[in-house]
Amino acid sequence: MSSASTEDGDVPVDTSSGPSRPRPIRYISPAALNLHRVYEQNRQRLQKKDGAKVPDPTAPQTKGKPRLLLMGQRRSGKSSISSVVFHKLPPSETLFLESTARIQKDSLSSFMEFQVWDFPGQIDIFDNPNFTFDMDAIFGEIGALIWVIDAQDDYLEAVARLNATILHLHRSYPHINIEVFIHKVDGLSDDYRLDIQRDVTIRIQDELSDQGVENAPVNFHLTSIYNHSIFEAFSKVIQKLIPRLGQLEAMLTNLCRTCRFEKAYLFDVNTKIYIATDSTPEDMASYEICSDYVDVIIDFTEVYGSWPRSDQWRARLEGEPWAQPLEGQVACEWAESGMVLADARRPIMLREVDRFLALVAIMKEGSYEKMPQINMNIDVVVKGLTEFFEITKPKEGAGGVGPPGLVSPGLG
Ligand SMILES: Nc1nc2c(ncn2[C@@H]2O[C@H](COP(=O)(O)OP(=O)(O)OP(=O)(O)O)[C@@H](O)[C@H]2O)c(=O)[nH]1
């Protein structure tokens, strides 16, 4: 399961004068070093190609952790989004969140390490009389800028500030993805949501093309913390940070074809963000049911995880149709796998990949009888996924190791 550490962030200022303080020595595994090197080379190559500024690789900001920056007007919902998605705060409790006074930095260790920075709405980093912001320290990492617009409020000023921000960034950091969350759409009708999205999109595109900026990487999402839309939007944002996402998708597409699954998702179990899915068209209803299923399993195992099981129970699970010792049926030693929930027609299957990731698939009617073959195929895919993520996983001793994910009801 993911673990998060929160620092009450100091505003990064330009500290060019005075000797730099020695930083604590941290163990970095050879795999992480190699990954960091490849990542750096790739970033510098991309930036050189476009003649953009290449930040100093020894500067403290290049820690190899992609960064998500949450920006927007005051009370637009930035802290609520971060708390609901990354800290499991119930949406109704965001009503009591205080306004953010300083940059809030979260470091998240999951299937990959990344950071989430929550900016106070009242600070304009490009036009601030009190501070000189170190732009490289903020925007130096490849990641995404998430601009939150309150759709229930007058959004013209928010759009104007977003335009100014895009224009500033476009010059020095043209590759940063800008993700616009048109937020708090829960109180709005479907038609009105689409009207707002169209209006915001046109206002941004018109302003950018007036300024001669074409094809800026700006994407739009309709979001609310009161439903799955915020998780779905974050899934899309995170997926852009995963190298070789296409290979993950190809694995899931092959699995769906071989096992005749309707849809398969690879979930980060802690945040319910999906890392990848197969190539069939996006389907919100499938995502919702799979996401709820992850929740059910987590809740269930939290309640019953340590329940001692009888030999009889174990014998039943090891018998037909699985015919395998329980240890052989689990994806890793910390976690249960191969859970099947059969509603009337479409069984849903969850299989853990490791302590962070779970494969969830919606099967077709009648596929339950073919579980032994399906399990064999899933074994192969889980092995492939494990290899894929091996290099990006946080290592023991390098910090950020969370408790086991879905603890087996039987093995607890
Ligand atoms: N209806 C609705 N309200 C939301 C949503 N997200 C956040 N809110 C509410 O918006 C209010 C402001 O949320 P915050 O997260 O504090 O806003 P912020 O952008 O972090 O504000 P600053 O820290 O001042 O920059 C809170 O009362 C939240 O409950 C949403 O999706 N729908």
PDBQT file of the ligand as one rigid body, heavy atoms in Angstrom, charges set to zero:
ROOT
HETATM    1  N1  LIG A 501     -19.430  20.735  -4.196  1.00  0.00    +0.000 N 
HETATM    2  C1  LIG A 501     -18.119  20.516  -4.154  1.00  0.00    +0.000 A 
HETATM    3  N2  LIG A 501     -17.363  21.152  -3.242  1.00  0.00    +0.000 NA
HETATM    4  C2  LIG A 501     -16.031  20.905  -3.205  1.00  0.00    +0.000 A 
HETATM    5  C3  LIG A 501     -15.427  20.000  -4.119  1.00  0.00    +0.000 A 
HETATM    6  N3  LIG A 501     -14.093  19.969  -3.861  1.00  0.00    +0.000 NA
HETATM    7  C4  LIG A 501     -13.879  20.823  -2.842  1.00  0.00    +0.000 A 
HETATM    8  N4  LIG A 501     -15.041  21.395  -2.442  1.00  0.00    +0.000 N 
HETATM    9  C5  LIG A 501     -15.221  22.373  -1.366  1.00  0.00    +0.000 C 
HETATM   10  O1  LIG A 501     -14.531  23.562  -1.698  1.00  0.00    +0.000 OA
HETATM   11  C6  LIG A 501     -14.104  24.219  -0.511  1.00  0.00    +0.000 C 
HETATM   12  C7  LIG A 501     -12.684  24.721  -0.651  1.00  0.00    +0.000 C 
HETATM   13  O2  LIG A 501     -11.830  23.592  -0.756  1.00  0.00    +0.000 OA
HETATM   14  P1  LIG A 501     -10.254  23.654  -0.476  1.00  0.00    +0.000 P 
HETATM   15  O3  LIG A 501      -9.751  22.294  -0.826  1.00  0.00    +0.000 OA
HETATM   16  O4  LIG A 501      -9.962  24.155   0.870  1.00  0.00    +0.000 OA
HETATM   17  O5  LIG A 501      -9.787  24.735  -1.548  1.00  0.00    +0.000 OA
HETATM   18  P2  LIG A 501      -8.291  25.178  -1.900  1.00  0.00    +0.000 P 
HETATM   19  O6  LIG A 501      -8.250  25.378  -3.368  1.00  0.00    +0.000 OA
HETATM   20  O7  LIG A 501      -7.301  24.250  -1.317  1.00  0.00    +0.000 OA
HETATM   21  O8  LIG A 501      -8.235  26.594  -1.184  1.00  0.00    +0.000 OA
HETATM   22  P3  LIG A 501      -6.932  27.439  -0.735  1.00  0.00    +0.000 P 
HETATM   23  O9  LIG A 501      -6.191  26.583   0.235  1.00  0.00    +0.000 OA
HETATM   24  O10 LIG A 501      -7.510  28.663  -0.099  1.00  0.00    +0.000 OA
HETATM   25  O11 LIG A 501      -6.147  27.758  -1.956  1.00  0.00    +0.000 OA
HETATM   26  C8  LIG A 501     -14.315  23.226   0.639  1.00  0.00    +0.000 C 
HETATM   27  O12 LIG A 501     -15.445  23.636   1.379  1.00  0.00    +0.000 OA
HETATM   28  C9  LIG A 501     -14.599  21.900  -0.058  1.00  0.00    +0.000 C 
HETATM   29  O13 LIG A 501     -15.506  21.078   0.672  1.00  0.00    +0.000 OA
HETATM   30  C10 LIG A 501     -16.265  19.317  -5.063  1.00  0.00    +0.000 A 
HETATM   31  O14 LIG A 501     -15.848  18.500  -5.884  1.00  0.00    +0.000 OA
HETATM   32  N5  LIG A 501     -17.602  19.630  -5.031  1.00  0.00    +0.000 N 
ENDROOT
TORSDOF 0
